[in-house]
């Protein structure tokens, strides 16, 4: 495998693990980047731009990162909170009156960010066109009766998180979340990450095609079966698990131009591993040229546990901060101090304020993993060994 990029002395284990991901674990095209104490120490890429193609992955290749989008999107409401424009302890209905319908009048902004709002699914799944139109999704979650008493437990809002965050930001700022992200975070920070791919970037052909893959026989251990209750939850069309992931039904074509151009803060962010690592580095400190996103108080808020224990959707124990998944058995990150978000199928990005780490991994080979992909975990273990 021809791996391109650079690794600072001492971080060679990350490169070794990245190579092994291709040779043993089935990666087809991928990139990994690491910032430490604001300085880039790993920036690697290899394989093909398209999971089912032959053109090489280049330095600026970007990919859909699925739910790793959520961690970047969460920076927008936290930035608004940091600026005094959004009160996390205020009811969502104070900014979005229609959301109070169906017994949701006591849902706090903090609940929404921590997957405690009680609306991870919809009574009727939206079509791909409805999901992307900016109106149908917010209207549906506003009208939806909660599946449990909001604030009393948590469950992963796999798809509905898109419309909850986007409408809240729109009501507070008058701008879409993708617009705020571009103008207030991505452009000042100089990162290639979009929620709503601009026409110019689409035409540039930088974004590779993703595709589902099966682990190779050489990966043997990856074929272990999940726990029975988890398997049953995903197999049962009536379960909250299946219904949460089917809030868009049928699932959209993630390579379609219309999907890439839409703003779905739960699932369709597009970017590079370098952008994710730099972004997370800037959530915990100053990166290279003096850029920073969060104050220390906001960093602490992102990493503070808001939800923990049995997840009513994922059917495992999960932990969430204000918009971020936290380190735990279901989603191992670098340490208990870490916060970030995996993407179903492989991608992973996070920050670790104690180690000064910003990490990003993106892949076009989408496996069946939900929160702990073996390729991403191999890279995290290698990084830990290098610190």
Order of alpha helices (4+ residues) and beta strands (2+ residues): beta-alpha-beta-beta-beta-alpha-alpha-alpha-alpha-alpha-alpha-beta-alpha-beta-alpha-alpha-alpha-beta-alpha-alpha-beta-beta-beta-beta-beta-beta-beta-alpha
